[in-house]
Amino acid sequence: MELLGHRDSGMVGWAGNDDPAAFANVPLDDAVAPLVALMEKYRPQVVVTYDENGGYGHPDHIQAHRIAMAAAERGGVPDKLYYTAMPRSGIRQMLEGARELGIDLGFEPPDDFGTPDELVTTTVDVSAYAEQKFKALEAHASQGENIFILKMPEDVRPLVLGSESFVRRFSRVAVPEREDDLFAGLR
């Protein structure tokens, strides 16, 4: 793991957003150069980042997207780049399932929340890691009260955390239209 020394900006509207040292406020060129150097050092075949909206508008996720895209372009690495995705159909299924169990998640997304299903190119089975994913979410102190998945009962978590979806932004290798492995075409 490489830490680049940036501090969490917090959620939109938080006081930390105004701090010049907050990640979202770091000038793009200042943040891109160290990432290009790391990409040249490690030569990752695959890079995963957020979409232009940072998934749901988080300032640091938007900044991470900008920096990852610029670094990939400037450095010519990786072979494949993906955006994380939350398929709209999966969000609807999760909400319907929670309602059927009598669970109020305190979250009612608009109809256009998430990634249109037709844009999702890759879905990976990560069910063996669902509990670890949950614990990682629990540890993210700056957003704990905003993560509706933390309100879910233990028996529902694997349904929500058991897969990861992605939108393939580009690939320099031949790949199938739909993938179940981010490294498809690279081995």
CNS distance restraints for C-alpha pairs under 8 A (distance, minus, plus):
assign (resid   4 and name CA) (resid  34 and name CA) 7.85 0.50 0.50
assign (resid   6 and name CA) (resid  21 and name CA) 6.91 0.50 0.50
assign (resid   6 and name CA) (resid  22 and name CA) 6.47 0.50 0.50
assign (resid   6 and name CA) (resid  23 and name CA) 5.24 0.50 0.50
assign (resid   7 and name CA) (resid  21 and name CA) 6.49 0.50 0.50
assign (resid   7 and name CA) (resid  22 and name CA) 4.99 0.50 0.50
assign (resid   7 and name CA) (resid  23 and name CA) 5.52 0.50 0.50
assign (resid   8 and name CA) (resid  16 and name CA) 7.74 0.50 0.50
assign (resid   8 and name CA) (resid  22 and name CA) 5.78 0.50 0.50
assign (resid   8 and name CA) (resid  23 and name CA) 6.01 0.50 0.50
assign (resid   8 and name CA) (resid  60 and name CA) 7.11 0.50 0.50
assign (resid   9 and name CA) (resid  14 and name CA) 7.90 0.50 0.50
assign (resid   9 and name CA) (resid  16 and name CA) 5.28 0.50 0.50
assign (resid   9 and name CA) (resid  17 and name CA) 5.05 0.50 0.50
assign (resid   9 and name CA) (resid  19 and name CA) 7.72 0.50 0.50
assign (resid   9 and name CA) (resid  22 and name CA) 4.79 0.50 0.50
assign (resid   9 and name CA) (resid  23 and name CA) 5.85 0.50 0.50
assign (resid   9 and name CA) (resid  24 and name CA) 6.15 0.50 0.50
assign (resid   9 and name CA) (resid  59 and name CA) 6.79 0.50 0.50
assign (resid   9 and name CA) (resid  60 and name CA) 6.24 0.50 0.50
assign (resid  10 and name CA) (resid  14 and name CA) 6.10 0.50 0.50
assign (resid  10 and name CA) (resid  16 and name CA) 6.07 0.50 0.50
assign (resid  10 and name CA) (resid  17 and name CA) 6.51 0.50 0.50
assign (resid  10 and name CA) (resid  58 and name CA) 7.76 0.50 0.50
assign (resid  10 and name CA) (resid  59 and name CA) 7.52 0.50 0.50
assign (resid  10 and name CA) (resid  60 and name CA) 7.68 0.50 0.50
assign (resid  10 and name CA) (resid 142 and name CA) 6.16 0.50 0.50
assign (resid  10 and name CA) (resid 143 and name CA) 7.54 0.50 0.50
assign (resid  11 and name CA) (resid  17 and name CA) 7.63 0.50 0.50
assign (resid  11 and name CA) (resid  58 and name CA) 5.88 0.50 0.50
assign (resid  11 and name CA) (resid  59 and name CA) 6.86 0.50 0.50
assign (resid  11 and name CA) (resid 142 and name CA) 7.77 0.50 0.50
assign (resid  11 and name CA) (resid 143 and name CA) 7.31 0.50 0.50
assign (resid  12 and name CA) (resid  17 and name CA) 7.00 0.50 0.50
assign (resid  12 and name CA) (resid  57 and name CA) 7.69 0.50 0.50
assign (resid  12 and name CA) (resid  58 and name CA) 6.42 0.50 0.50
assign (resid  12 and name CA) (resid  59 and name CA) 6.54 0.50 0.50
assign (resid  13 and name CA) (resid  17 and name CA) 6.76 0.50 0.50
assign (resid  15 and name CA) (resid  19 and name CA) 7.65 0.50 0.50
assign (resid  16 and name CA) (resid  22 and name CA) 6.83 0.50 0.50
assign (resid  17 and name CA) (resid  22 and name CA) 6.55 0.50 0.50
assign (resid  17 and name CA) (resid  24 and name CA) 7.43 0.50 0.50
assign (resid  17 and name CA) (resid  25 and name CA) 7.86 0.50 0.50
assign (resid  18 and name CA) (resid  22 and name CA) 7.49 0.50 0.50
assign (resid  18 and name CA) (resid  25 and name CA) 7.96 0.50 0.50
assign (resid  19 and name CA) (resid  25 and name CA) 7.54 0.50 0.50
assign (resid  20 and name CA) (resid  25 and name CA) 5.65 0.50 0.50
assign (resid  20 and name CA) (resid  26 and name CA) 7.07 0.50 0.50
assign (resid  21 and name CA) (resid  25 and name CA) 6.59 0.50 0.50
assign (resid  21 and name CA) (resid  26 and name CA) 6.62 0.50 0.50
assign (resid  22 and name CA) (resid  26 and name CA) 6.73 0.50 0.50
assign (resid  23 and name CA) (resid  60 and name CA) 5.99 0.50 0.50
assign (resid  23 and name CA) (resid  63 and name CA) 7.26 0.50 0.50
assign (resid  24 and name CA) (resid  59 and name CA) 5.56 0.50 0.50
assign (resid  24 and name CA) (resid  60 and name CA) 5.05 0.50 0.50
assign (resid  24 and name CA) (resid  62 and name CA) 7.68 0.50 0.50
assign (resid  24 and name CA) (resid  63 and name CA) 5.42 0.50 0.50
assign (resid  26 and name CA) (resid  30 and name CA) 6.83 0.50 0.50
assign (resid  26 and name CA) (resid  31 and name CA) 6.65 0.50 0.50
assign (resid  27 and name CA) (resid  31 and name CA) 6.57 0.50 0.50
assign (resid  28 and name CA) (resid  32 and name CA) 5.99 0.50 0.50
assign (resid  28 and name CA) (resid  66 and name CA) 7.62 0.50 0.50
assign (resid  28 and name CA) (resid  67 and name CA) 6.49 0.50 0.50
assign (resid  29 and name CA) (resid  33 and name CA) 6.27 0.50 0.50
assign (resid  30 and name CA) (resid  34 and name CA) 7.60 0.50 0.50
assign (resid  31 and name CA) (resid  35 and name CA) 6.84 0.50 0.50
assign (resid  31 and name CA) (resid  67 and name CA) 6.61 0.50 0.50
assign (resid  32 and name CA) (resid  36 and name CA) 6.13 0.50 0.50
assign (resid  32 and name CA) (resid  67 and name CA) 5.35 0.50 0.50
assign (resid  32 and name CA) (resid  68 and name CA) 7.46 0.50 0.50
assign (resid  32 and name CA) (resid  70 and name CA) 6.61 0.50 0.50
assign (resid  32 and name CA) (resid  71 and name CA) 5.51 0.50 0.50
assign (resid  33 and name CA) (resid  37 and name CA) 6.28 0.50 0.50
assign (resid  33 and name CA) (resid  71 and name CA) 7.28 0.50 0.50
assign (resid  34 and name CA) (resid  38 and name CA) 6.29 0.50 0.50
assign (resid  35 and name CA) (resid  39 and name CA) 6.11 0.50 0.50
assign (resid  35 and name CA) (resid  67 and name CA) 7.75 0.50 0.50
assign (resid  35 and name CA) (resid  68 and name CA) 7.53 0.50 0.50
assign (resid  35 and name CA) (resid  71 and name CA) 6.16 0.50 0.50
assign (resid  36 and name CA) (resid  40 and name CA) 6.14 0.50 0.50
assign (resid  36 and name CA) (resid  71 and name CA) 5.00 0.50 0.50
assign (resid  36 and name CA) (resid  72 and name CA) 7.26 0.50 0.50
assign (resid  36 and name CA) (resid  74 and name CA) 7.18 0.50 0.50
assign (resid  36 and name CA) (resid  75 and name CA) 5.61 0.50 0.50
assign (resid  37 and name CA) (resid  41 and name CA) 6.12 0.50 0.50
assign (resid  38 and name CA) (resid  42 and name CA) 6.03 0.50 0.50
assign (resid  38 and name CA) (resid  43 and name CA) 7.90 0.50 0.50
assign (resid  39 and name CA) (resid  43 and name CA) 5.16 0.50 0.50
assign (resid  39 and name CA) (resid  44 and name CA) 6.36 0.50 0.50
assign (resid  39 and name CA) (resid  71 and name CA) 7.93 0.50 0.50
assign (resid  39 and name CA) (resid  75 and name CA) 7.24 0.50 0.50
assign (resid  39 and name CA) (resid  77 and name CA) 6.44 0.50 0.50
assign (resid  39 and name CA) (resid  78 and name CA) 7.76 0.50 0.50
assign (resid  40 and name CA) (resid  75 and name CA) 6.96 0.50 0.50
assign (resid  40 and name CA) (resid  77 and name CA) 7.26 0.50 0.50
assign (resid  43 and name CA) (resid  77 and name CA) 6.54 0.50 0.50
assign (resid  43 and name CA) (resid  78 and name CA) 6.89 0.50 0.50
assign (resid  44 and name CA) (resid  77 and name CA) 6.93 0.50 0.50
assign (resid  44 and name CA) (resid  78 and name CA) 5.62 0.50 0.50
assign (resid  44 and name CA) (resid  79 and name CA) 7.82 0.50 0.50
assign (resid  45 and name CA) (resid  77 and name CA) 7.28 0.50 0.50
assign (resid  45 and name CA) (resid  78 and name CA) 4.85 0.50 0.50
assign (resid  45 and name CA) (resid  79 and name CA) 5.02 0.50 0.50
assign (resid  45 and name CA) (resid  80 and name CA) 6.31 0.50 0.50
assign (resid  45 and name CA) (resid 183 and name CA) 7.82 0.50 0.50
assign (resid  45 and name CA) (resid 186 and name CA) 7.70 0.50 0.50
assign (resid  46 and name CA) (resid  78 and name CA) 5.52 0.50 0.50
assign (resid  46 and name CA) (resid  79 and name CA) 6.07 0.50 0.50
assign (resid  46 and name CA) (resid  80 and name CA) 4.84 0.50 0.50
assign (resid  46 and name CA) (resid  81 and name CA) 5.71 0.50 0.50
assign (resid  46 and name CA) (resid  82 and name CA) 7.76 0.50 0.50
assign (resid  46 and name CA) (resid 182 and name CA) 7.22 0.50 0.50
assign (resid  46 and name CA) (resid 183 and name CA) 7.08 0.50 0.50
assign (resid  47 and name CA) (resid  78 and name CA) 6.33 0.50 0.50
assign (resid  47 and name CA) (resid  80 and name CA) 6.48 0.50 0.50
assign (resid  47 and name CA) (resid  81 and name CA) 4.85 0.50 0.50
assign (resid  47 and name CA) (resid  82 and name CA) 6.37 0.50 0.50
assign (resid  48 and name CA) (resid  81 and name CA) 5.81 0.50 0.50
assign (resid  48 and name CA) (resid  82 and name CA) 4.77 0.50 0.50
assign (resid  48 and name CA) (resid  83 and name CA) 5.73 0.50 0.50
assign (resid  48 and name CA) (resid  84 and name CA) 6.78 0.50 0.50
assign (resid  49 and name CA) (resid  64 and name CA) 6.94 0.50 0.50
assign (resid  49 and name CA) (resid  65 and name CA) 5.71 0.50 0.50
assign (resid  49 and name CA) (resid  68 and name CA) 6.68 0.50 0.50
assign (resid  49 and name CA) (resid  81 and name CA) 7.73 0.50 0.50
assign (resid  49 and name CA) (resid  82 and name CA) 6.29 0.50 0.50
assign (resid  49 and name CA) (resid  83 and name CA) 5.02 0.50 0.50
assign (resid  49 and name CA) (resid  84 and name CA) 6.24 0.50 0.50
assign (resid  50 and name CA) (resid  54 and name CA) 4.97 0.50 0.50
assign (resid  50 and name CA) (resid  55 and name CA) 5.96 0.50 0.50
assign (resid  50 and name CA) (resid  61 and name CA) 6.21 0.50 0.50
assign (resid  50 and name CA) (resid  62 and name CA) 7.03 0.50 0.50
assign (resid  50 and name CA) (resid  64 and name CA) 7.02 0.50 0.50
assign (resid  50 and name CA) (resid  65 and name CA) 5.19 0.50 0.50
assign (resid  50 and name CA) (resid  83 and name CA) 4.90 0.50 0.50
assign (resid  50 and name CA) (resid  84 and name CA) 5.38 0.50 0.50
assign (resid  50 and name CA) (resid  85 and name CA) 8.00 0.50 0.50
assign (resid  51 and name CA) (resid  55 and name CA) 5.94 0.50 0.50
assign (resid  51 and name CA) (resid  62 and name CA) 7.40 0.50 0.50
assign (resid  51 and name CA) (resid  65 and name CA) 6.16 0.50 0.50
assign (resid  51 and name CA) (resid  83 and name CA) 5.27 0.50 0.50
assign (resid  51 and name CA) (resid  84 and name CA) 6.83 0.50 0.50
assign (resid  52 and name CA) (resid  62 and name CA) 6.02 0.50 0.50
assign (resid  52 and name CA) (resid  65 and name CA) 6.22 0.50 0.50
assign (resid  52 and name CA) (resid  66 and name CA) 7.48 0.50 0.50
assign (resid  53 and name CA) (resid  57 and name CA) 5.08 0.50 0.50
assign (resid  53 and name CA) (resid  58 and name CA) 7.64 0.50 0.50
assign (resid  53 and name CA) (resid  61 and name CA) 7.64 0.50 0.50
assign (resid  53 and name CA) (resid  62 and name CA) 5.65 0.50 0.50
assign (resid  54 and name CA) (resid  58 and name CA) 5.74 0.50 0.50
assign (resid  54 and name CA) (resid  59 and name CA) 7.22 0.50 0.50
assign (resid  54 and name CA) (resid  60 and name CA) 7.56 0.50 0.50
assign (resid  54 and name CA) (resid  61 and name CA) 4.31 0.50 0.50
assign (resid  54 and name CA) (resid  62 and name CA) 4.23 0.50 0.50
assign (resid  54 and name CA) (resid  63 and name CA) 7.76 0.50 0.50
assign (resid  54 and name CA) (resid  64 and name CA) 7.77 0.50 0.50
assign (resid  54 and name CA) (resid  65 and name CA) 6.70 0.50 0.50
assign (resid  55 and name CA) (resid  61 and name CA) 7.26 0.50 0.50
assign (resid  55 and name CA) (resid  84 and name CA) 7.34 0.50 0.50
assign (resid  55 and name CA) (resid  85 and name CA) 7.18 0.50 0.50
assign (resid  55 and name CA) (resid  86 and name CA) 7.93 0.50 0.50
assign (resid  55 and name CA) (resid 114 and name CA) 7.58 0.50 0.50
assign (resid  57 and name CA) (resid  61 and name CA) 7.31 0.50 0.50
assign (resid  57 and name CA) (resid  62 and name CA) 6.79 0.50 0.50
assign (resid  58 and name CA) (resid  62 and name CA) 6.33 0.50 0.50
assign (resid  59 and name CA) (resid  63 and name CA) 6.27 0.50 0.50
assign (resid  60 and name CA) (resid  64 and name CA) 6.00 0.50 0.50
assign (resid  61 and name CA) (resid  65 and name CA) 6.21 0.50 0.50
assign (resid  62 and name CA) (resid  66 and name CA) 6.41 0.50 0.50
assign (resid  63 and name CA) (resid  67 and name CA) 6.17 0.50 0.50
assign (resid  64 and name CA) (resid  68 and name CA) 5.95 0.50 0.50
assign (resid  65 and name CA) (resid  69 and name CA) 6.04 0.50 0.50
assign (resid  66 and name CA) (resid  70 and name CA) 6.16 0.50 0.50
assign (resid  67 and name CA) (resid  71 and name CA) 5.97 0.50 0.50
assign (resid  68 and name CA) (resid  72 and name CA) 6.02 0.50 0.50
assign (resid  69 and name CA) (resid  73 and name CA) 6.19 0.50 0.50
assign (resid  70 and name CA) (resid  74 and name CA) 6.04 0.50 0.50
assign (resid  71 and name CA) (resid  75 and name CA) 5.75 0.50 0.50
assign (resid  71 and name CA) (resid  77 and name CA) 7.99 0.50 0.50
assign (resid  72 and name CA) (resid  76 and name CA) 5.62 0.50 0.50
assign (resid  72 and name CA) (resid  77 and name CA) 5.25 0.50 0.50
assign (resid  72 and name CA) (resid  78 and name CA) 6.36 0.50 0.50
assign (resid  73 and name CA) (resid  77 and name CA) 7.43 0.50 0.50
assign (resid  79 and name CA) (resid 171 and name CA) 5.77 0.50 0.50
assign (resid  79 and name CA) (resid 172 and name CA) 5.13 0.50 0.50
assign (resid  79 and name CA) (resid 173 and name CA) 6.84 0.50 0.50
assign (resid  80 and name CA) (resid 168 and name CA) 7.51 0.50 0.50
assign (resid  80 and name CA) (resid 169 and name CA) 7.67 0.50 0.50
assign (resid  80 and name CA) (resid 170 and name CA) 5.64 0.50 0.50
assign (resid  80 and name CA) (resid 171 and name CA) 4.30 0.50 0.50
assign (resid  80 and name CA) (resid 172 and name CA) 6.29 0.50 0.50
assign (resid  80 and name CA) (resid 173 and name CA) 7.66 0.50 0.50
assign (resid  81 and name CA) (resid 168 and name CA) 6.14 0.50 0.50
assign (resid  81 and name CA) (resid 169 and name CA) 5.54 0.50 0.50
assign (resid  81 and name CA) (resid 170 and name CA) 5.47 0.50 0.50
assign (resid  81 and name CA) (resid 171 and name CA) 6.61 0.50 0.50
assign (resid  82 and name CA) (resid 166 and name CA) 6.06 0.50 0.50
assign (resid  82 and name CA) (resid 167 and name CA) 5.43 0.50 0.50
assign (resid  82 and name CA) (resid 168 and name CA) 4.39 0.50 0.50
assign (resid  82 and name CA) (resid 169 and name CA) 5.18 0.50 0.50
assign (resid  82 and name CA) (resid 170 and name CA) 7.16 0.50 0.50
assign (resid  83 and name CA) (resid 166 and name CA) 5.51 0.50 0.50
assign (resid  83 and name CA) (resid 167 and name CA) 5.09 0.50 0.50
assign (resid  83 and name CA) (resid 168 and name CA) 6.46 0.50 0.50
assign (resid  83 and name CA) (resid 169 and name CA) 6.67 0.50 0.50
assign (resid  84 and name CA) (resid 164 and name CA) 7.86 0.50 0.50
assign (resid  84 and name CA) (resid 165 and name CA) 6.29 0.50 0.50
assign (resid  84 and name CA) (resid 166 and name CA) 4.61 0.50 0.50
assign (resid  84 and name CA) (resid 167 and name CA) 6.46 0.50 0.50
assign (resid  85 and name CA) (resid 114 and name CA) 7.10 0.50 0.50
assign (resid  85 and name CA) (resid 115 and name CA) 5.77 0.50 0.50
assign (resid  85 and name CA) (resid 120 and name CA) 7.03 0.50 0.50
assign (resid  85 and name CA) (resid 164 and name CA) 7.64 0.50 0.50
assign (resid  85 and name CA) (resid 165 and name CA) 5.17 0.50 0.50
assign (resid  85 and name CA) (resid 166 and name CA) 4.79 0.50 0.50
assign (resid  85 and name CA) (resid 167 and name CA) 6.35 0.50 0.50
assign (resid  86 and name CA) (resid  90 and name CA) 7.05 0.50 0.50
assign (resid  86 and name CA) (resid  91 and name CA) 7.03 0.50 0.50
assign (resid  86 and name CA) (resid 114 and name CA) 5.07 0.50 0.50
assign (resid  86 and name CA) (resid 115 and name CA) 5.42 0.50 0.50
assign (resid  86 and name CA) (resid 165 and name CA) 6.43 0.50 0.50
assign (resid  86 and name CA) (resid 166 and name CA) 7.87 0.50 0.50
assign (resid  87 and name CA) (resid  91 and name CA) 6.46 0.50 0.50
assign (resid  87 and name CA) (resid 114 and name CA) 5.61 0.50 0.50
assign (resid  87 and name CA) (resid 115 and name CA) 4.72 0.50 0.50
assign (resid  87 and name CA) (resid 116 and name CA) 5.99 0.50 0.50
assign (resid  87 and name CA) (resid 117 and name CA) 5.27 0.50 0.50
assign (resid  87 and name CA) (resid 120 and name CA) 7.02 0.50 0.50
assign (resid  87 and name CA) (resid 165 and name CA) 7.19 0.50 0.50
assign (resid  88 and name CA) (resid  92 and name CA) 6.27 0.50 0.50
assign (resid  88 and name CA) (resid 112 and name CA) 7.56 0.50 0.50
assign (resid  88 and name CA) (resid 113 and name CA) 6.60 0.50 0.50
assign (resid  88 and name CA) (resid 114 and name CA) 4.97 0.50 0.50
assign (resid  88 and name CA) (resid 115 and name CA) 5.56 0.50 0.50
assign (resid  88 and name CA) (resid 116 and name CA) 5.73 0.50 0.50
assign (resid  88 and name CA) (resid 117 and name CA) 6.15 0.50 0.50
assign (resid  89 and name CA) (resid  93 and name CA) 6.15 0.50 0.50
assign (resid  89 and name CA) (resid 117 and name CA) 6.72 0.50 0.50
assign (resid  90 and name CA) (resid  94 and name CA) 6.06 0.50 0.50
assign (resid  91 and name CA) (resid  95 and name CA) 6.23 0.50 0.50
assign (resid  91 and name CA) (resid 114 and name CA) 7.37 0.50 0.50
assign (resid  92 and name CA) (resid  96 and name CA) 6.08 0.50 0.50
assign (resid  93 and name CA) (resid  97 and name CA) 5.94 0.50 0.50
assign (resid  94 and name CA) (resid  98 and name CA) 6.13 0.50 0.50
assign (resid  94 and name CA) (resid 159 and name CA) 7.86 0.50 0.50
assign (resid  94 and name CA) (resid 160 and name CA) 6.65 0.50 0.50
assign (resid  95 and name CA) (resid  99 and name CA) 6.18 0.50 0.50
assign (resid  95 and name CA) (resid 105 and name CA) 7.94 0.50 0.50
assign (resid  96 and name CA) (resid 100 and name CA) 6.19 0.50 0.50
assign (resid  97 and name CA) (resid 101 and name CA) 6.39 0.50 0.50
assign (resid  98 and name CA) (resid 102 and name CA) 6.29 0.50 0.50
assign (resid  98 and name CA) (resid 103 and name CA) 4.99 0.50 0.50
assign (resid  98 and name CA) (resid 104 and name CA) 7.00 0.50 0.50
assign (resid  98 and name CA) (resid 105 and name CA) 7.48 0.50 0.50
assign (resid  98 and name CA) (resid 152 and name CA) 7.98 0.50 0.50
assign (resid  99 and name CA) (resid 103 and name CA) 5.35 0.50 0.50
assign (resid  99 and name CA) (resid 104 and name CA) 6.63 0.50 0.50
assign (resid 103 and name CA) (resid 152 and name CA) 7.62 0.50 0.50
assign (resid 105 and name CA) (resid 148 and name CA) 5.87 0.50 0.50
assign (resid 105 and name CA) (resid 149 and name CA) 7.87 0.50 0.50
assign (resid 105 and name CA) (resid 151 and name CA) 6.47 0.50 0.50
assign (resid 105 and name CA) (resid 152 and name CA) 7.41 0.50 0.50
assign (resid 106 and name CA) (resid 148 and name CA) 7.26 0.50 0.50
assign (resid 107 and name CA) (resid 148 and name CA) 6.92 0.50 0.50
assign (resid 109 and name CA) (resid 113 and name CA) 5.88 0.50 0.50
assign (resid 112 and name CA) (resid 116 and name CA) 7.95 0.50 0.50
assign (resid 115 and name CA) (resid 119 and name CA) 6.93 0.50 0.50
assign (resid 115 and name CA) (resid 120 and name CA) 7.28 0.50 0.50
assign (resid 116 and name CA) (resid 120 and name CA) 7.20 0.50 0.50
assign (resid 119 and name CA) (resid 167 and name CA) 6.15 0.50 0.50
assign (resid 120 and name CA) (resid 165 and name CA) 6.67 0.50 0.50
assign (resid 120 and name CA) (resid 166 and name CA) 5.69 0.50 0.50
assign (resid 120 and name CA) (resid 167 and name CA) 4.81 0.50 0.50
assign (resid 120 and name CA) (resid 168 and name CA) 7.62 0.50 0.50
assign (resid 121 and name CA) (resid 165 and name CA) 7.73 0.50 0.50
assign (resid 121 and name CA) (resid 166 and name CA) 6.16 0.50 0.50
assign (resid 121 and name CA) (resid 167 and name CA) 5.16 0.50 0.50
assign (resid 121 and name CA) (resid 168 and name CA) 5.95 0.50 0.50
assign (resid 121 and name CA) (resid 177 and name CA) 6.63 0.50 0.50
assign (resid 121 and name CA) (resid 178 and name CA) 4.98 0.50 0.50
assign (resid 121 and name CA) (resid 179 and name CA) 6.25 0.50 0.50
assign (resid 122 and name CA) (resid 165 and name CA) 5.61 0.50 0.50
assign (resid 122 and name CA) (resid 166 and name CA) 5.08 0.50 0.50
assign (resid 122 and name CA) (resid 167 and name CA) 6.44 0.50 0.50
assign (resid 122 and name CA) (resid 168 and name CA) 7.20 0.50 0.50
assign (resid 122 and name CA) (resid 178 and name CA) 5.74 0.50 0.50
assign (resid 122 and name CA) (resid 179 and name CA) 4.58 0.50 0.50
assign (resid 122 and name CA) (resid 180 and name CA) 5.47 0.50 0.50
assign (resid 122 and name CA) (resid 181 and name CA) 7.04 0.50 0.50
assign (resid 122 and name CA) (resid 182 and name CA) 7.20 0.50 0.50
assign (resid 123 and name CA) (resid 163 and name CA) 6.61 0.50 0.50
assign (resid 123 and name CA) (resid 164 and name CA) 5.59 0.50 0.50
assign (resid 123 and name CA) (resid 165 and name CA) 4.34 0.50 0.50
assign (resid 123 and name CA) (resid 166 and name CA) 6.37 0.50 0.50
assign (resid 123 and name CA) (resid 179 and name CA) 6.56 0.50 0.50
assign (resid 123 and name CA) (resid 180 and name CA) 5.06 0.50 0.50
assign (resid 123 and name CA) (resid 181 and name CA) 7.39 0.50 0.50
assign (resid 124 and name CA) (resid 163 and name CA) 5.53 0.50 0.50
assign (resid 124 and name CA) (resid 164 and name CA) 5.25 0.50 0.50
assign (resid 124 and name CA) (resid 165 and name CA) 6.41 0.50 0.50
assign (resid 124 and name CA) (resid 179 and name CA) 7.98 0.50 0.50
assign (resid 124 and name CA) (resid 180 and name CA) 4.87 0.50 0.50
assign (resid 124 and name CA) (resid 181 and name CA) 5.97 0.50 0.50
assign (resid 124 and name CA) (resid 182 and name CA) 7.75 0.50 0.50
assign (resid 125 and name CA) (resid 162 and name CA) 6.19 0.50 0.50
assign (resid 125 and name CA) (resid 163 and name CA) 4.62 0.50 0.50
assign (resid 125 and name CA) (resid 164 and name CA) 6.71 0.50 0.50
assign (resid 125 and name CA) (resid 180 and name CA) 7.47 0.50 0.50
assign (resid 126 and name CA) (resid 130 and name CA) 6.72 0.50 0.50
assign (resid 126 and name CA) (resid 161 and name CA) 7.56 0.50 0.50
assign (resid 126 and name CA) (resid 162 and name CA) 5.07 0.50 0.50
assign (resid 126 and name CA) (resid 163 and name CA) 5.00 0.50 0.50
assign (resid 126 and name CA) (resid 164 and name CA) 6.75 0.50 0.50
assign (resid 127 and name CA) (resid 158 and name CA) 6.26 0.50 0.50
assign (resid 127 and name CA) (resid 161 and name CA) 6.78 0.50 0.50
assign (resid 127 and name CA) (resid 162 and name CA) 3.72 0.50 0.50
assign (resid 127 and name CA) (resid 163 and name CA) 6.17 0.50 0.50
assign (resid 128 and name CA) (resid 162 and name CA) 7.33 0.50 0.50
assign (resid 129 and name CA) (resid 133 and name CA) 6.21 0.50 0.50
assign (resid 129 and name CA) (resid 162 and name CA) 7.33 0.50 0.50
assign (resid 130 and name CA) (resid 134 and name CA) 6.27 0.50 0.50
assign (resid 130 and name CA) (resid 157 and name CA) 6.99 0.50 0.50
assign (resid 130 and name CA) (resid 158 and name CA) 5.51 0.50 0.50
assign (resid 130 and name CA) (resid 161 and name CA) 5.09 0.50 0.50
assign (resid 130 and name CA) (resid 162 and name CA) 5.50 0.50 0.50
assign (resid 131 and name CA) (resid 135 and name CA) 6.29 0.50 0.50
assign (resid 131 and name CA) (resid 157 and name CA) 7.71 0.50 0.50
assign (resid 131 and name CA) (resid 158 and name CA) 7.55 0.50 0.50
assign (resid 132 and name CA) (resid 136 and name CA) 6.21 0.50 0.50
assign (resid 133 and name CA) (resid 137 and name CA) 6.33 0.50 0.50
assign (resid 133 and name CA) (resid 161 and name CA) 7.03 0.50 0.50
assign (resid 134 and name CA) (resid 138 and name CA) 6.28 0.50 0.50
assign (resid 134 and name CA) (resid 150 and name CA) 7.33 0.50 0.50
assign (resid 134 and name CA) (resid 157 and name CA) 7.67 0.50 0.50
assign (resid 134 and name CA) (resid 161 and name CA) 7.57 0.50 0.50
assign (resid 135 and name CA) (resid 139 and name CA) 6.29 0.50 0.50
assign (resid 136 and name CA) (resid 140 and name CA) 6.63 0.50 0.50
assign (resid 137 and name CA) (resid 144 and name CA) 7.44 0.50 0.50
assign (resid 137 and name CA) (resid 147 and name CA) 7.73 0.50 0.50
assign (resid 137 and name CA) (resid 150 and name CA) 7.44 0.50 0.50
assign (resid 138 and name CA) (resid 144 and name CA) 6.48 0.50 0.50
assign (resid 138 and name CA) (resid 150 and name CA) 6.93 0.50 0.50
assign (resid 139 and name CA) (resid 144 and name CA) 7.85 0.50 0.50
assign (resid 140 and name CA) (resid 144 and name CA) 6.15 0.50 0.50
assign (resid 143 and name CA) (resid 147 and name CA) 6.43 0.50 0.50
assign (resid 144 and name CA) (resid 150 and name CA) 7.67 0.50 0.50
assign (resid 147 and name CA) (resid 151 and name CA) 7.79 0.50 0.50
assign (resid 148 and name CA) (resid 152 and name CA) 7.31 0.50 0.50
assign (resid 149 and name CA) (resid 157 and name CA) 7.52 0.50 0.50
assign (resid 149 and name CA) (resid 160 and name CA) 7.88 0.50 0.50
assign (resid 152 and name CA) (resid 156 and name CA) 6.36 0.50 0.50
assign (resid 152 and name CA) (resid 157 and name CA) 6.44 0.50 0.50
assign (resid 153 and name CA) (resid 157 and name CA) 6.66 0.50 0.50
assign (resid 154 and name CA) (resid 158 and name CA) 7.94 0.50 0.50
assign (resid 156 and name CA) (resid 160 and name CA) 6.84 0.50 0.50
assign (resid 157 and name CA) (resid 161 and name CA) 5.78 0.50 0.50
assign (resid 157 and name CA) (resid 162 and name CA) 7.78 0.50 0.50
assign (resid 158 and name CA) (resid 162 and name CA) 4.94 0.50 0.50
assign (resid 171 and name CA) (resid 175 and name CA) 7.60 0.50 0.50
assign (resid 173 and name CA) (resid 185 and name CA) 6.12 0.50 0.50
assign (resid 173 and name CA) (resid 186 and name CA) 7.11 0.50 0.50
assign (resid 174 and name CA) (resid 185 and name CA) 5.90 0.50 0.50
assign (resid 175 and name CA) (resid 179 and name CA) 7.78 0.50 0.50
assign (resid 175 and name CA) (resid 184 and name CA) 6.33 0.50 0.50
assign (resid 175 and name CA) (resid 185 and name CA) 5.37 0.50 0.50
assign (resid 176 and name CA) (resid 184 and name CA) 7.95 0.50 0.50
assign (resid 179 and name CA) (resid 184 and name CA) 6.92 0.50 0.50
assign (resid 180 and name CA) (resid 184 and name CA) 7.84 0.50 0.50
assign (resid 183 and name CA) (resid 187 and name CA) 7.06 0.50 0.50
